[in-house]
Amino acid sequence: MAFFKSISPALILTLILSGIIGSQGSTGGVMGIQHKYIYDYGYYWSWSTFLCSLGVVWALIIMQGD
């Protein structure tokens, strides 16, 4: 259950971090930030950042006792 609770905070954290770094024109090195489009809406995304933030948030939720 903790895994599913951690998906939305990790998604928000990834969008914020990728948006800030990607809007400056950087790919973030290892983060590999890419500019994606859904219809006419553009956003910045990074799978490596999402997976790392998912692990951190998941661990925090487990430590809190779910």
Secondary structure, DSSP 4 states (H G I P E B T S, - for coil): -HHHHHHHHHHHHHHHHHHHHHTTT---GGG--EEEEETTEEEEE-HHHHHHHHHHHHHHHHHTT-
